[in-house]
Amino acid sequence: MPYRFHYSVHGKLAQPSILFLHGFLGDGRDFDGVIAHLADQFCCIMVDLPGHGQTRVEGGDEQYTIVSTAKALIQWLDEIGIPRCFLVGYSMGGRLALYLAIHFPQRFPKVVLESASPGLKTEQERQERLQRDFQLADQLEADFPSFLTHWYQQPLFQLLQQHPEFEQMMQRRSQNCPFEIAKSLRYLSTGRQPSLWSLLETHRQPLLLLVGGRDRKFCQINQEMAERCPTARLAIVPECGHAIHLEQPAAFANWVQTGCTMDVNQVVSTRKTPSFR
């Protein structure tokens, strides 16, 4: 396999397992604050995705796509002896988690998606996004420190910038290899992702959708996801932006526990009513 996944495991191996998939520019350590609240009840597995952290990829650029990465993660889970587990994904990792949930439902009985989307609906949208991500990747390779600064100045990260551990997080981000991150941006781009919108209607596993109340764009996306997917439940976390797990790790951990104990029949009966905490 052309992937050497770097990962860490916290908690008791005899407990139910949760696989955590981080977002763009992050790594498995991003969930450390959440794991502190979950490790006594779950076996928590944090993996660095291709292009990020200490994971290494050999072979061509196609190894960074969502389809190839998903297949590689399934093979890797087989290798480490995890036939089934719960799944948590954030942003880029949330798009990947949704792809895994839809295409390998027998492997992931319950899934929590944070600030995620099913991709773009039209070919024109995908081409426009792909062109923009290629431009961003060029900027990233030319001046990674400047790219990092500008990336986190986006409005959706406004609350995160005020977090006491923001500078520590930025230091972790700066340890990534710019050329590897650029490959991820180009080939795991939303512009390359197959649209999953139509497949939501046939998904039958419990799906918890988490968004921050200040993240208006993703509130709208996830509201539509909840309306399309019969087994989805939408939870909007007040006074929170895009990165709930970093901004409010304790609250996020509570929602992960909720997502891992959801009952399909209960979700179906209440799915059109967003929940708040």
N, C-alpha and C positions, 0 to 999 in steps of 0.2 A: 504493500500500500504506500503511495507517495506522500502520505501524511505522517508526521510524528507529532501527535497531539500532546501538548503539555497540559496537565490537569492536577487538581488537588482534591482530596476527599476529607470531609469533616463530618463527625458524628459516628454513630454506631452502625456497623455494616449490617447488623440484623434488622435495622429499621427500614421502612420504605425509602426508596431512593428518589431524589430529585436532581435532575440535570439542569444547570443554569447556563444560559447563553447570553453573553454580554452584548453591548452595542458597539457601534463604530468608534474606533480609537481606544476602546477599553480592553480589559482582560478579565480573567476569572476573579481577580482580587476585588473587583468592583462590588461584589456581593458579600464581602467580609462582614459588613455591618448587619446584613440581613441574616447571615449564617449564624451569628452569635445568638439569635433568638430562635433558631430552628434546629441546631445540631443535637439537641437532647431528644428530639422526636423523629428526626429524619437523617438519612445518610445523604449528605449534600455533596454534589459533584460539580466542580467549577472547571470549565475547560477554556483554553485560549483558542479562539477561532482563527482560521487561516489568515495570515497577514498580520496577526496581532500577538502581542506577548512573546512567549517562548515557543509557540508552535511553529514547526518548520514544514514547508511544502516543497516537494521535489517534483519535477515535471513541468508541463506547460501551464500557461495562464488559465486554461479551462478548468484547472483544479480548484480555482477560487470561486467558481460559479455556485449558485445556490443549489443546483441539482447535484453537482459533483460533491459539494460539501455535505449535503444531506446524506448521500449514499455512504460517504466516508465515515460520518458520525455513526451510522447504523452498524457498519463493519467494526468500528472501534468499540462500540458498546458490546458487541458480541465478543470481542477479544478480551475485554475486561470483565465479562461475565454478568452483564446487565441486560437480560432479555426484555424487561419491562420497567418503566420508571415514569414518575411524574416529570413534567417539563415546564420550565419557566424561561421566557425569552423577552429581552428588552430591545425595542427599536429595531436595529438591524438583526439582532438575535431573535427578536420577536417575529420578524418576517420569516426567518429560517425556521423558527419553532412552528409557525403555522403551516409551512410547507411540510415539515415532518409530521405534524399532527394529521394532516389531510391525506398524505400519501402512505403513512405507516401507522394507521390508527391503532393497530393491535399492539404497538410498542409503547404508546403513550396514552394511558387510560384517562388522564386528566391533565389539562394544560392551562397555564396562566400566561397571558400575553400582556406586556406592559408597553404602552405607547407604540403599538405595532400597527401594521396595515397589511391588506392582502395584495399590495402592489397597485399598479396603475391600470385603468380600465381600457384605454385605447392605445393603438400603436403609435399615434402621433404624440401622446403624452409620454410614452416610453422613450421614443427617439429624442424628444426635447430634454428629458431628464438625463438620458445617457450622455448627450452632448455636454450638458452642464457638469455632470460628474467627471467627465474626461478633462474638462477645463480645470475643475477643482483639483483633480489628481496632478495635473501639470504644476499648479501653484504649490501643492503640497511638496512635490519633489524639489521644487526650486528653493523653497524657504519654509521648512517644516515648523520652526518656532513661530513665525508670523502666521502661518496657517492655523496653528493651534489657538493662538490668541483670538483671531478673527472668528473661528468656528464657535467658540464659547461666548462670543459677544452677541450671538443670535438671541432674539427675544425669548425663545422657548427655554433658554438656559438662564434666564434672569435670576430666578430664585436660587439656582445652583451656585451662581457666582457669589452669593452672599453666605454660602455654607462655610462653617469654620474649617472644614477639611478640603476646601476647593483647591488651595495651592498644593496640597499633598497629592490630590487627584491629578492635577496638571503635571506634576513631576513624574507620576507614573506614565502618563500619556507620552511625555517627551522621551521615554525610554524605548518606544516603538521604533522600528526601522521604517523610515519614510518610504522607501521603495516598495516594501512589503505592504504597507498601509495603502499606498497608491494602487497596487494591484487589487486589493480588496475593494477599493472604491470604484474601480473601473469594472470589475467582473462580478461583484456581488451587489452592484448598483440596482436600485429599484427599477431602473430602465431596462435591465436585462432579466429581471424576475418575471417568470410567467404569472399572469394575473390569476389570482385565486378567488376572485369575487364570486364567480358562478358556482364554484365548488363548495362555498360556505353553506349553500342551501341543502346539501346532502350530507353534511358532516353530522355525526351522531354521538360523538364523545363530548363530555362536559368541557366547556371553554369559558374561562373567566377573563374578561377584558378589563384591564385597569388603565385609567388615564387620569392625569392631573387636572383639576378644575381650571387651572390657569392656561392649560394647553388647548386652546380653542380648536385649532386645526384637527388635532387627534381626537378631541371630543366628538366632533362631527363625523370623522371617519369611523370611529368605533360605535357610534350610535347606529350608523347604517349597517355595520357588521352585525350588531346585535339583532337588528330587524331582519336580516337575511338568514342568520344561522339559528335554527330552532333550538339548539342546545347551548347557546351563548348567554352569559349574564354580564351585564355592564356595570362596573363600579367606578364612580368618579370620586377621586380623593380630593377634598377641598384644600385650598391654599397650597397647592402643589403644582409644579410644572411638569416638564417632560420626563425627568429622571427621578421618579418616585423612590426607587430603591436607594438612591444616594441622599435625597432630600429628607425622606422620612422612613428610615430603615425599619423601625419597630412597627409602624403602621403597615408597611409593605409586607413584613413577615406575617402579620395577622391575616392579610389578604391571601398570601400564599397558602397558609393553613386552611383558609376557607375554600380556596380553589382545589385543594387536594382532598377535600371531603365532600365536594358537591355531589348531589344526586341528580341524575338526568331528569327524572320526572318532576322534581321540584323546580328545576331550571326552566323546563318547558312551560310550566304553569305560570311562571312569573317573568318570562324572558323580556317582555316589552317594557318593563318598569325598571329604569336605572336605579341602582342602589347607591347610597351615600354613607360615608363614615367620616 
